[in-house]
Amino acid sequence: MGALAAALPPVSVSFTALDRYFLITVVLSVVGWTGLARQLRAKVMAYRSADFCQAALAAGSSDARIIFVHMLPNAASHIIVSAALSIPYMILGETSLSFLGLGILPRW
């Protein structure tokens, strides 16, 4: 997070609260997407060898059909739960940035 402070230009002092909120959202999203991607990849790799995917492959379904009809609906619940559970971590990240003076500043 300290690298973020060094990377921000000096003009960032004059950012509005909305600009800072957008910047914090982008930074936390860029940092936090890797955990969900790793979990989702593991889940899809497990589905790849499942019987329903093997049956669809044997029936002649295309790869895109197998992904969108069989794998994505099964992984949707995992995506929703992981996204919902990541919200408190994003709030803690924003709180940490605010503690360091990089968060949304109060308007005086």
C-alpha positions as CSV (number, residue, x, y, z in Angstrom):
1,M,0.0,0.0,0.0
2,G,2.9,2.3,0.6
3,A,3.9,1.8,-3.1
4,L,0.5,3.3,-4.0
5,A,1.4,6.5,-2.1
6,A,4.6,6.8,-4.1
7,A,2.9,6.1,-7.4
8,L,0.3,8.7,-7.0
9,P,1.1,12.0,-8.7
10,P,1.3,15.2,-6.6
11,V,-2.0,16.3,-8.2
12,S,-3.8,13.6,-6.3
13,V,-4.0,16.0,-3.4
14,S,-6.7,17.9,-5.3
15,F,-8.7,14.8,-6.1
16,T,-12.4,14.9,-5.1
17,A,-13.9,12.2,-2.9
18,L,-15.4,10.5,-5.9
19,D,-12.0,10.4,-7.7
20,R,-10.4,8.9,-4.6
21,Y,-13.2,6.4,-4.3
22,F,-12.8,5.3,-7.9
23,L,-9.0,5.1,-7.5
24,I,-9.3,3.0,-4.4
25,T,-11.8,0.7,-6.0
26,V,-9.6,0.1,-9.0
27,V,-6.5,-0.5,-6.9
28,L,-8.3,-3.0,-4.6
29,S,-9.8,-4.7,-7.5
30,V,-6.5,-5.1,-9.3
31,V,-4.9,-6.5,-6.1
32,G,-7.8,-8.7,-5.1
33,W,-8.9,-10.5,-8.2
34,T,-6.1,-13.1,-8.1
35,G,-7.6,-15.1,-5.2
36,L,-11.0,-15.5,-6.9
37,A,-9.3,-16.4,-10.2
38,R,-7.2,-19.1,-8.5
39,Q,-10.2,-20.6,-6.8
40,L,-12.4,-20.5,-9.9
41,R,-9.6,-22.1,-12.0
42,A,-9.4,-25.0,-9.5
43,K,-13.2,-25.4,-9.6
44,V,-13.3,-25.4,-13.4
45,M,-10.4,-27.9,-13.6
46,A,-12.4,-30.2,-11.3
47,Y,-15.5,-29.8,-13.4
48,R,-13.5,-30.7,-16.5
49,S,-13.2,-34.3,-15.4
50,A,-16.7,-34.6,-14.1
51,D,-19.1,-37.1,-15.7
52,F,-21.5,-34.5,-17.1
53,C,-18.7,-32.7,-18.9
54,Q,-17.3,-35.9,-20.3
55,A,-20.8,-36.9,-21.4
56,A,-21.3,-33.6,-23.2
57,L,-17.9,-34.0,-24.9
58,A,-18.8,-37.5,-26.0
59,A,-22.2,-36.2,-27.3
60,G,-20.3,-33.8,-29.6
61,S,-20.8,-30.5,-27.7
62,S,-18.4,-27.7,-28.5
63,D,-16.0,-26.4,-25.9
64,A,-17.9,-23.1,-25.7
65,R,-21.2,-25.0,-25.1
66,I,-19.6,-27.1,-22.4
67,I,-18.2,-24.0,-20.7
68,F,-21.4,-21.8,-20.9
69,V,-24.0,-24.6,-20.3
70,H,-22.3,-26.9,-17.9
71,M,-19.4,-25.3,-16.2
72,L,-20.4,-21.7,-15.7
73,P,-23.8,-22.4,-14.1
74,N,-22.1,-24.9,-11.7
75,A,-19.4,-22.3,-10.8
76,A,-21.8,-19.4,-10.5
77,S,-22.6,-20.2,-6.8
78,H,-18.9,-20.3,-6.0
79,I,-18.4,-16.9,-7.8
80,I,-21.3,-15.3,-5.9
81,V,-20.2,-16.5,-2.5
82,S,-16.5,-15.6,-3.1
83,A,-17.5,-12.1,-4.3
84,A,-19.8,-11.6,-1.3
85,L,-17.1,-12.7,1.2
86,S,-14.5,-10.4,-0.4
87,I,-16.6,-7.3,0.4
88,P,-15.4,-7.2,4.1
89,Y,-11.8,-7.5,2.9
90,M,-12.3,-4.6,0.5
91,I,-13.8,-2.5,3.3
92,L,-10.8,-3.4,5.5
93,G,-8.4,-2.4,2.7
94,E,-10.1,1.0,2.2
95,T,-10.0,1.5,6.0
96,S,-6.3,0.7,6.0
97,L,-5.7,3.2,3.2
98,S,-7.7,5.8,5.1
99,F,-5.6,5.2,8.2
100,L,-2.5,5.8,6.1
101,G,-3.9,9.0,4.8
102,L,-4.6,7.6,1.3
103,G,-8.3,7.0,1.6
104,I,-11.3,9.2,1.1
105,L,-10.6,12.4,2.9
106,P,-13.3,14.3,4.9
107,R,-14.5,17.5,3.4
108,W,-13.8,20.4,5.8
